[in-house]
């Protein structure tokens, strides 16, 4: 009896340890996107630089997410720039920023149909995956990167992000100058550029109106003012009820936050990264209801 | 392991309260620890974790220690002492290299099972490491001596051997993939020993790369593309796997400079073909590093400016080489890279260092005074992708130039 109890205890203890280990390893890149009641987010392997897609129903526990290796990734060197991506009608659109002597930064803007990559390829090595990633179709040349280098080829606090709404949009900053581009009619158009002290940021489409805003790594929300030709920091963008929750969660948010882009209901939330890690035994819907902050923009 | 047992005969009737007689003592060090302000927390190459706090044990442990020049070493040590009748206390001192000595300390003997133990307490060395000079002690020996009469008479006891690195200034803080790795300290301090200036240190550290044989602190080869398809691109992965891409050798060279506390911003250069030229409808995006052999021109009509065409399917870069279906350009034994006479040579980009206007290519151990020198000296061809699963090449190097993107490692 005692032996059986001890064995059961060891088994449960091992499972708990394993679960905690799995949870601790979950470092989500930048944002979670919801489309057609499915969520999509990515993690990056800290050696191979390759991305893993995590996906599932918003009603299911995060811990039960299906995981798929993807031919995409980002570098681990230099300043920390999380994976740049969007999910649009089942397609990944983003920047393959794997550091490799065969990966072209000029050809790094990739478009991938997700369902094409749901079949595992156990016969492929990590090196094969990297090569496959470089050969993925390029939807446009990376002109925003090249033109930024034309102005200044010394990188310092260089960050970028991309989203796809009506058209692909890209923002890139280097040495305090932020450039905003849209890809229209097979051509990149630089709509504006501005000097700012923004560092890391994510580009987010506004829910209530057209245009975009920038959410900095520290949670600051900024918007480009055409009238003033400058980036303006916005004050309170949360509902009073949310503001109270924000105050409670301030410490957690300061340790890193993620975006949740709900394309089904045209809503955007921010949430503390560690909340997702800690709440993996809950569904994303439940997590949003209990712990996310809706951004009213 | 150096297990130094000294037998000595002494007359110690004073403290034994007996007639003069001969005694045989066995006195040996069991552990030495270094500490002190500014001691460098050296990291294992294999794990990036810090070494343990003990630096020497008689069980064989040998761990390196390092300080910035001008710092004063502190040390503590444990000893074992066997003797039928021992005094209550003894005095211990140590003599190190360059008259960096450990002062006399009188310590109590603690009785144990058949032996006595004592602890040489944490003590500052008699003088600091010479200021402003890189040093490398391999070994730094401490000759321990003991006295039974409070320092009037000294007897040789044990000797402990250590590896000690002294950097010119405090190393730059660890950030990202720059850590205070054992091999970084070893290569930097060994090569730059005696140097007092930044330019002297850079020059001497560079000499590690010029023979294309870069070894880690154990003497193991660090290979530039031991396998053609390696995807290791960070310094920690080079040191752990000993096989990596160009990024890592540039990072290693920059790290040898940073570990000396030398701050040289804009030292890391990413080079890739400029995208201004679009032969036959696409941008030049590849280059071939020497040596490649060029045969027939399959596309002399379709794309006369890039007439050589290679085709492939899937993952055409294997561990042992390139697997093309058809090949007008074939890889030959090339320019030596670190520990490899035929490294990978088909690239989109390459990484080098830049110090004081000079480009240092640590992978191949060569320097360039101008960016434009690289293509003429090291390249055989430019490449362009005109269709999926194929590349076209030209040996006319005037068709493109390199673009540099500069960051700070």
Interface residues (C-beta under 8 A of the other chain):
Chain A: X47 X48 X49 X75 X76 X77 X78 X99 X100 X101 X102 X103 X104 X105 X106 X107 X124 X125 X126 X127 X128 X130 X131 X132 X134 X135 X141 X146 X149 X153 X154 X155 X156
Chain B: X176 X177 X229 X230 X231 X233 X234 X237 X245 X246 X247 X251 X266 X272 X275 X283 X285 X314 X315 X316 X317 X319 X344 X346 X347 X348 X349 X350 X388 X403 X404 X405 X406 X407 X408
